Amino acid sequence: MTGNAIPRARVGLPIALPHGPIKKHQRCFVSLLTALRFFVLAVTGILAFVRLFSIGIVGLHALMGFVFVGLIALRVANNLNHLSQSVRSKVVWLTLLEARRE
């Protein structure tokens, strides 16, 4: 591998970024973008319900919905190792069983 080449990830493993872990200000920016996407999705959903049909509003709502779902899928794929460790925990299953009883 030479210089700044990005290493290829194997199937099932998280993608290794050349600059290392995400820094705090980058996390804040990603959280802000996520909040903004959710806000656009909520506002366009309300407008599509209240106002007369507008293909622009419904199209933006659908686009933001697909982008949101796609980013959730990418996040789950990137954190699959940690999520699978959490699912193996007895505490998670005991909590789910207790919640089901109520």
C-alpha positions in Angstrom: 0.0 0.0 0.0 1.3 3.4 -0.9 1.1 6.8 0.8 -2.5 7.9 1.3 -4.3 4.9 -0.2 -7.5 4.0 1.5 -7.4 0.3 2.6 -10.1 -1.9 1.3 -12.5 -3.4 3.9 -13.2 -7.1 3.9 -16.8 -8.2 3.8 -18.4 -7.9 7.2 -15.7 -5.6 8.6 -16.0 -1.9 9.2 -14.4 0.4 6.7 -11.0 1.7 7.9 -10.7 5.5 7.3 -7.3 6.9 6.6 -7.6 9.7 9.1 -8.6 7.5 12.1 -11.6 7.8 14.4 -14.1 10.6 14.0 -13.3 13.7 16.1 -15.7 15.4 18.4 -16.5 18.4 16.1 -17.1 16.0 13.3 -19.6 14.0 15.4 -21.4 17.2 16.3 -21.6 18.1 12.6 -23.0 14.6 11.8 -25.5 14.9 14.6 -26.6 18.3 13.3 -27.0 16.9 9.8 -29.1 14.0 11.2 -31.3 16.5 13.1 -31.7 18.6 10.0 -32.7 15.7 7.9 -35.2 14.6 10.5 -36.6 18.1 10.7 -37.1 18.3 6.9 -38.7 14.9 7.0 -41.1 16.0 9.7 -42.0 19.4 8.1 -42.6 17.9 4.7 -44.7 15.1 6.2 -46.9 17.7 8.0 -47.1 19.9 4.9 -48.1 16.9 2.7 -50.9 16.1 5.2 -52.2 19.6 5.7 -51.8 21.3 2.3 -53.1 20.4 -1.1 -51.0 17.8 -3.0 -47.7 19.1 -4.2 -45.3 16.7 -6.0 -42.3 18.8 -4.8 -43.2 18.4 -1.1 -44.0 14.7 -1.4 -40.9 14.1 -3.5 -38.7 15.8 -1.0 -40.3 13.9 1.8 -39.8 10.6 0.0 -36.2 11.5 -0.8 -35.4 12.4 2.7 -37.0 9.2 3.9 -34.9 7.0 1.7 -31.7 8.9 2.6 -32.6 8.6 6.3 -33.2 4.8 5.9 -30.0 4.4 3.8 -27.8 6.2 6.4 -29.3 4.1 9.2 -28.4 0.9 7.2 -24.9 2.2 6.7 -24.5 3.0 10.4 -25.8 -0.4 11.4 -23.4 -2.1 8.9 -20.5 0.0 10.3 -21.3 -0.9 13.9 -22.3 -4.5 13.3 -19.5 -5.9 15.5 -20.5 -3.8 18.5 -24.2 -4.3 18.0 -23.8 -8.1 17.8 -21.8 -8.0 21.1 -24.7 -6.1 22.7 -27.3 -8.6 21.5 -25.3 -11.4 23.1 -25.5 -9.8 26.5 -27.8 -11.5 29.0 -29.0 -8.1 30.3 -30.5 -7.2 26.9 -32.5 -10.4 26.8 -33.6 -10.2 30.4 -34.8 -6.6 29.8 -36.7 -7.6 26.7 -38.4 -10.5 28.6 -39.3 -8.2 31.5 -40.8 -5.6 29.2 -42.8 -8.2 27.4 -44.4 -9.3 30.7 -45.8 -5.9 31.4 
